Amino acid sequence: MPFLTSAGSKEDDDGVLTGYELLYKFPSLLVNVVILYDRSSETNSSKSAESKLMEKLDDAGLWSDDDSESEERAVRRTEDVEAEIQEFVDEVCQPTFNELSKTQDRITNDESHPFYLHQHLHPKTVHLQIITRDGKAEVIPCAGVQPQSRFLRSKDVSLLGQKMLPVYEPSKIEVVELLGQWILRVSVGGQDLCCKLNIDDGIIMKEYRALQRVTEHGPSSMRVPKLRGLVVEDDGVVGLLLDYIPTRYTTLTAAVESAAEEDHAARKAKWAAQVEETLALLHAIDVVWGDVKPENILIDEKDDAWLLDFGGGWTEGWVDRRLANTKEGDLQGVKRLRQMLTEAGWIY
């Protein structure tokens, strides 16, 4: 099934709500789904399902200027309605998505015609609209504009100037598996690597600089993926190539749930110790982890814990905002991770 990459309201030049648009990403295809706000129906019974949702969304965003809490409530109402819209679209589009998924599976799994990263970066776009006919919501093709690419091409001189890293073109990198919206398992010269695409220059540069230090100054035994190359297109960096780590569990969260069922306290204690050990090695070479949380730890096939995601940021409940992107914040987050792993239940 596709990833939902973006969703939001459509408005006219006067800021009046005209509809809602969602963009879904398949490996080599973008699907743009739009719902239009038809205000012509006078009675509620004659309104289509999509127009009722648009009216609900329009009303949700209203608040009183003299009530500070009113705006917060409006934001929460809007988020609730948007979640309802997305659920509605997913349900109506499910048969269409199923057919597109079959086609995409044939494209990506056809060994006689490899699927390359260039196709993923420059997908074709299908434009769809949801309308109601005879009381039933259905999907029809519609006209549309090619969405702007979410992937950036960093021109940072310090990154492009690195001669120690091999440089690869997207047309030479074969996609093996989509691991997330911006993370792929790829094959380069027969070697499996992880490709992290550039959706934010600031984030990709932080990750690059951190992993560069890990690769150059960290011990080879450190359980952090090492930098293996750059993906370059039109003289800009569109992604980083890292070690691909075959996993037993995709995240520590999944591992903890499994270990809880099996009551393996020793495994949890081992993971906590490994995270602490890796963090100490990172700090010794002046690398800050940053976004400490279970989702940024994976458990490999040997049941060992690896640290991921060095692009900065912080997550509430794990690191306090005032300590974000500091060694102190790392230590706070890892302390809370140990609590999670050695005590019953989650900490928040």
Backbone torsions as a table, in degrees:
resi	resn	phi	psi	omega
1	MET	NA	154.7	-176.2
2	PRO	-76.2	163.5	171.3
3	PHE	-92.7	138.9	171.3
4	LEU	-81.9	111.9	-175.3
5	THR	-93.7	-27.7	177.9
6	SER	-161.0	155.9	177.9
7	ALA	-157.0	144.1	179.5
8	GLY	179.8	167.9	-178.2
9	SER	-73.6	151.5	171.4
10	LYS	-107.3	133.9	-179.6
11	GLU	-132.7	156.4	175.4
12	ASP	-86.6	-174.7	-176.3
13	ASP	-62.6	-21.7	-179.8
14	ASP	-94.0	5.0	179.5
15	GLY	80.9	16.1	-179.6
16	VAL	-88.2	133.3	-179.2
17	LEU	-62.1	126.6	178.8
18	THR	-118.3	-11.9	-179.5
19	GLY	167.3	-166.2	-178.5
20	TYR	-143.0	141.5	-174.0
21	GLU	-130.7	137.2	179.0
22	LEU	-129.9	139.5	-178.9
23	LEU	-119.1	120.3	-179.6
24	TYR	-109.6	144.5	-177.4
25	LYS	-118.6	118.0	165.8
26	PHE	-94.5	171.3	-179.6
27	PRO	-51.5	-47.3	-178.1
28	SER	-126.2	28.6	-175.7
29	LEU	-152.4	137.6	169.7
30	LEU	-105.8	138.4	176.3
31	VAL	-121.4	115.0	-179.3
32	ASN	-101.0	116.4	-178.0
33	VAL	-111.1	129.9	-178.0
34	VAL	-124.4	142.7	170.7
35	ILE	-118.6	127.4	-179.7
36	LEU	-101.7	146.1	-178.8
37	TYR	-90.8	106.4	178.0
38	ASP	-94.0	108.3	-176.8
39	ARG	-93.0	6.7	-173.3
40	SER	-78.1	-24.7	-178.5
41	SER	-71.4	129.4	-175.0
42	GLU	-90.2	-33.0	-177.8
43	THR	-107.7	151.3	-178.0
44	ASN	-63.0	-34.2	-177.6
45	SER	-68.4	-25.7	-178.3
46	SER	-91.8	-5.0	-179.0
47	LYS	-78.5	143.7	177.1
48	SER	-75.3	163.7	179.6
49	ALA	-60.4	-38.7	-178.0
50	GLU	-70.9	-35.4	178.3
51	SER	-69.5	-34.2	176.4
52	LYS	-63.7	-39.8	178.2
53	LEU	-66.9	-40.0	178.8
54	MET	-65.8	-39.0	177.2
55	GLU	-64.4	-39.5	178.2
56	LYS	-64.1	-40.3	178.5
57	LEU	-66.7	-40.8	179.6
58	ASP	-61.6	-44.3	-178.3
59	ASP	-70.7	-31.9	-176.4
60	ALA	-64.3	-29.0	-175.5
61	GLY	-84.2	3.2	-178.7
62	LEU	-84.0	138.7	175.0
63	TRP	-151.6	166.1	-179.0
64	SER	-92.9	132.0	-178.2
65	ASP	-64.5	-26.9	-176.2
66	ASP	-94.5	10.9	179.6
67	ASP	-124.7	107.8	-175.9
68	SER	-64.5	-31.5	-179.0
69	GLU	-82.2	-17.0	-178.3
70	SER	-63.1	-41.3	179.9
71	GLU	-65.2	-40.4	178.3
72	GLU	-61.5	-41.6	178.0
73	ARG	-65.1	-37.4	178.6
74	ALA	-64.6	-39.7	178.0
75	VAL	-62.7	-43.7	179.4
76	ARG	-65.4	-40.7	178.3
77	ARG	-62.5	-42.8	179.9
78	THR	-61.9	-43.4	178.7
79	GLU	-61.7	-39.5	178.8
80	ASP	-64.3	-42.9	-179.6
81	VAL	-67.7	-39.7	178.4
82	GLU	-62.1	-38.8	176.2
83	ALA	-63.7	-38.5	177.5
84	GLU	-65.0	-40.9	178.0
85	ILE	-62.5	-45.6	-179.1
86	GLN	-63.0	-38.8	177.0
87	GLU	-64.1	-41.8	178.6
88	PHE	-62.3	-46.9	-179.6
89	VAL	-63.6	-44.0	179.6
90	ASP	-58.6	-41.0	-178.9
91	GLU	-68.3	-46.5	-178.0
92	VAL	-67.1	-37.9	-175.7
93	CYS	-86.8	-3.6	-175.1
94	GLN	-53.4	-49.0	178.9
95	PRO	-60.7	-40.5	178.6
96	THR	-65.0	-44.7	179.1
97	PHE	-62.3	-37.9	179.4
98	ASN	-61.5	-43.3	179.5
99	GLU	-67.3	-41.8	178.4
100	LEU	-65.2	-35.8	178.8
101	SER	-63.4	-39.2	178.3
102	LYS	-62.1	-43.5	178.7
103	THR	-64.0	-43.9	179.8
104	GLN	-64.3	-38.2	177.9
105	ASP	-62.0	-39.3	179.1
106	ARG	-66.0	-37.1	-179.7
107	ILE	-68.0	-48.2	-174.3
108	THR	-77.3	-21.1	-177.6
109	ASN	-104.7	6.0	179.7
110	ASP	-81.2	101.8	-176.4
111	GLU	-64.9	-24.4	-180.0
112	SER	-77.1	-18.2	178.0
113	HIS	-133.6	86.3	-177.6
114	PRO	-56.1	147.9	178.7
115	PHE	-98.1	117.4	-173.2
116	TYR	-102.1	158.6	-177.5
117	LEU	-60.1	-32.0	178.5
118	HIS	-57.2	-38.4	179.2
119	GLN	-67.6	-33.7	179.1
120	HIS	-71.8	-37.2	-179.2
121	LEU	-74.3	-26.9	-176.6
122	HIS	-127.7	65.7	-176.5
123	PRO	-77.1	156.6	170.0
124	LYS	-72.5	160.3	-178.6
125	THR	-122.9	132.8	174.1
126	VAL	-109.2	130.0	-179.7
127	HIS	-107.0	125.9	-178.0
128	LEU	-127.7	152.7	175.2
129	GLN	-130.7	141.8	175.7
130	ILE	-97.2	124.4	176.8
131	ILE	-131.3	164.1	177.1
132	THR	-108.8	125.8	175.5
133	ARG	-126.4	128.4	-180.0
134	ASP	52.2	39.9	175.7
135	GLY	79.0	6.1	-177.8
136	LYS	-124.6	130.0	178.0
137	ALA	-74.5	134.8	178.9
138	GLU	-143.9	169.2	-176.6
139	VAL	-107.4	133.4	176.7
140	ILE	-131.7	152.6	174.5
141	PRO	-68.2	152.4	176.7
142	CYS	-149.3	168.8	178.1
143	ALA	-79.3	155.4	179.7
144	GLY	-169.2	170.7	-180.0
145	VAL	-103.6	141.6	177.8
146	GLN	-59.5	120.6	179.0
147	PRO	-62.9	149.2	177.7
148	GLN	-69.3	139.8	-179.2
149	SER	-61.7	138.2	176.8
150	ARG	-83.3	-11.9	-175.3
151	PHE	-91.3	132.5	-176.1
152	LEU	-101.1	163.1	176.8
153	ARG	-121.5	97.2	-176.9
154	SER	-67.3	132.7	177.6
155	LYS	-104.3	13.7	-176.7
156	ASP	-57.6	122.3	-174.4
157	VAL	-63.9	-40.3	-177.0
158	SER	-64.6	-30.5	179.4
159	LEU	-79.4	-46.7	-178.3
160	LEU	-67.1	-26.5	-175.4
161	GLY	-81.2	-1.6	-178.7
162	GLN	-72.8	115.9	-179.4
163	LYS	-89.9	-14.9	-176.3
164	MET	-74.0	-21.2	-178.1
165	LEU	-100.0	135.3	174.4
166	PRO	-64.9	150.2	179.0
167	VAL	-116.3	134.5	-176.8
168	TYR	-129.1	145.6	174.3
169	GLU	-89.0	145.7	179.9
170	PRO	-56.4	-30.8	-178.5
171	SER	-70.6	-10.8	-179.6
172	LYS	-105.6	-0.1	-176.2
173	ILE	-108.1	120.6	-178.2
174	GLU	-89.8	131.7	178.1
175	VAL	-83.7	126.9	178.4
176	VAL	-98.6	-41.5	-173.9
177	GLU	-161.5	141.3	172.2
178	LEU	-87.1	118.2	-179.3
179	LEU	-95.1	-15.8	-179.7
180	GLY	-175.6	-175.4	-177.7
181	GLN	-61.7	-38.0	-173.4
182	TRP	-121.4	8.6	-176.5
183	ILE	-125.2	129.7	-176.3
184	LEU	-132.4	149.3	166.6
185	ARG	-90.8	124.4	-175.6
186	VAL	-127.8	168.2	176.2
187	SER	-123.0	126.1	179.4
188	VAL	-125.7	110.8	-178.3
189	GLY	59.9	32.5	179.5
190	GLY	86.5	-3.1	179.8
191	GLN	-103.3	130.1	176.9
192	ASP	-75.8	128.5	177.2
193	LEU	-134.0	167.8	174.1
194	CYS	-103.7	130.4	178.3
195	CYS	-109.8	121.9	177.3
196	LYS	-108.7	113.9	-173.3
197	LEU	-81.3	154.9	-175.9
198	ASN	-88.7	107.0	174.9
199	ILE	-112.4	-3.8	178.8
200	ASP	-157.4	117.6	-177.2
201	ASP	-58.3	-39.5	-179.5
202	GLY	-63.4	-43.6	-179.1
203	ILE	-67.5	-45.7	-176.7
204	ILE	-65.7	-33.6	179.6
205	MET	-71.6	-39.0	176.0
206	LYS	-62.0	-44.5	179.7
207	GLU	-63.7	-42.9	-179.8
208	TYR	-60.3	-48.7	-176.5
209	ARG	-65.5	-39.3	179.4
210	ALA	-65.8	-47.3	-177.6
211	LEU	-72.7	-26.0	174.5
212	GLN	-62.8	-43.5	178.2
213	ARG	-66.5	-40.1	178.0
214	VAL	-61.2	-44.9	-177.9
215	THR	-67.0	-39.8	-175.6
216	GLU	-84.5	-35.0	-170.5
217	HIS	-118.8	-15.0	-178.2
218	GLY	-83.6	154.0	176.3
219	PRO	-65.4	148.8	-177.9
220	SER	-62.6	-22.3	-178.5
221	SER	-81.7	-8.4	-178.6
222	MET	-61.5	130.0	-177.4
223	ARG	-86.0	67.6	173.8
224	VAL	-138.4	132.5	179.7
225	PRO	-58.9	137.6	179.9
226	LYS	-93.8	152.4	176.4
227	LEU	-70.6	134.2	179.9
228	ARG	-124.3	-8.8	179.4
229	GLY	169.3	173.2	177.1
230	LEU	-118.5	144.6	173.0
231	VAL	-100.4	118.1	-173.4
232	VAL	-123.0	135.2	177.2
233	GLU	-143.4	133.2	-179.3
234	ASP	52.6	43.2	177.9
235	ASP	62.4	22.3	176.7
236	GLY	-131.5	150.6	-179.6
237	VAL	-85.0	119.7	179.1
238	VAL	-102.4	-7.9	179.6
239	GLY	-175.7	164.6	175.5
240	LEU	-108.9	144.4	174.2
241	LEU	-106.6	123.6	-176.6
242	LEU	-123.5	168.8	171.6
243	ASP	-56.5	137.6	171.1
244	TYR	-92.4	125.9	-177.6
245	ILE	-106.1	106.9	174.8
246	PRO	-60.4	132.5	-171.0
247	THR	-112.7	150.8	167.2
248	ARG	-89.7	-40.8	175.1
249	TYR	-130.5	137.6	-176.7
250	THR	-67.0	-31.9	178.7
251	THR	-142.2	164.5	175.6
252	LEU	-63.4	-31.7	178.4
253	THR	-56.9	-49.8	179.1
254	ALA	-63.5	-37.2	-179.6
255	ALA	-66.7	-42.0	-179.9
256	VAL	-62.6	-41.7	179.2
257	GLU	-62.0	-41.3	178.1
258	SER	-67.2	-44.9	-178.9
259	ALA	-64.8	-33.3	179.2
260	ALA	-63.7	-40.4	178.9
261	GLU	-65.3	-38.4	-177.4
262	GLU	-88.3	-6.5	179.6
263	ASP	56.1	50.5	-179.6
264	HIS	-100.7	78.9	-179.4
265	ALA	-63.0	-33.2	-178.2
266	ALA	-65.0	-36.8	179.6
267	ARG	-66.7	-42.6	179.0
268	LYS	-61.9	-42.6	179.1
269	ALA	-63.9	-37.8	178.3
270	LYS	-64.1	-44.4	-179.8
271	TRP	-62.0	-42.4	179.2
272	ALA	-60.6	-44.6	-179.5
273	ALA	-65.3	-38.4	-179.8
274	GLN	-67.3	-40.2	177.4
275	VAL	-62.6	-44.8	179.1
276	GLU	-62.6	-41.9	179.0
277	GLU	-62.2	-46.8	-179.5
278	THR	-64.8	-39.2	179.0
279	LEU	-62.9	-40.8	178.7
280	ALA	-61.9	-39.8	178.0
281	LEU	-65.9	-38.7	178.2
282	LEU	-64.1	-47.6	-178.6
283	HIS	-64.6	-30.6	179.3
284	ALA	-64.8	-24.7	177.5
285	ILE	-109.0	20.5	175.6
286	ASP	61.2	41.1	174.0
287	VAL	-111.4	127.0	176.4
288	VAL	-97.0	132.4	178.6
289	TRP	-70.4	-56.3	175.3
290	GLY	99.9	-89.0	-173.0
291	ASP	-86.7	73.8	-179.0
292	VAL	-73.1	121.9	174.5
293	LYS	-172.6	160.4	-176.4
294	PRO	-60.0	-30.7	-178.3
295	GLU	-68.8	-15.5	178.4
296	ASN	-102.4	23.1	173.9
297	ILE	-129.4	131.0	174.5
298	LEU	-116.6	157.0	178.5
299	ILE	-111.3	119.4	-173.4
300	ASP	-81.8	-175.6	-175.6
301	GLU	-65.3	-20.0	178.0
302	LYS	-93.5	6.5	179.3
303	ASP	71.8	28.8	177.8
304	ASP	-104.6	151.2	-175.8
305	ALA	-93.4	131.6	177.4
306	TRP	-117.8	144.0	178.1
307	LEU	-96.8	136.4	-177.0
308	LEU	-128.7	167.0	169.4
309	ASP	66.9	95.4	-179.5
310	PHE	-116.6	28.8	-178.4
311	GLY	-87.0	6.6	179.9
312	GLY	90.3	-177.6	-179.1
313	GLY	99.4	179.2	178.6
314	TRP	-156.1	160.2	-179.3
315	THR	-127.0	124.7	-179.5
316	GLU	-57.0	137.7	-178.1
317	GLY	99.1	-19.6	179.7
318	TRP	-114.9	-43.5	178.7
319	VAL	-133.1	131.7	177.2
320	ASP	-68.7	146.1	-177.6
321	ARG	-54.6	-41.7	-176.5
322	ARG	-66.6	-17.9	-179.8
323	LEU	-106.0	9.4	-176.8
324	ALA	-60.0	136.4	175.9
325	ASN	60.7	38.1	174.5
326	THR	-130.4	161.6	175.8
327	LYS	-63.1	-36.7	178.0
328	GLU	-61.7	-40.3	177.4
329	GLY	-64.4	-40.5	176.0
330	ASP	-57.7	-46.7	-177.8
331	LEU	-64.7	-38.3	177.0
332	GLN	-63.1	-46.5	-178.9
333	GLY	-63.9	-41.1	-178.9
334	VAL	-70.2	-33.8	174.5
335	LYS	-60.6	-41.4	179.2
336	ARG	-70.4	-33.4	174.7
337	LEU	-62.2	-43.4	178.6
338	ARG	-61.6	-40.5	176.7
339	GLN	-59.0	-43.3	179.5
340	MET	-61.5	-40.6	-174.7
341	LEU	-79.0	-27.6	-174.1
342	THR	-106.2	-12.4	177.5
343	GLU	-112.1	165.6	-178.0
344	ALA	-73.2	131.9	173.4
345	GLY	78.6	179.4	178.5
346	TRP	-87.6	162.5	-173.5
347	ILE	-91.0	-4.0	-179.3
348	TYR	-145.3	NA	NA
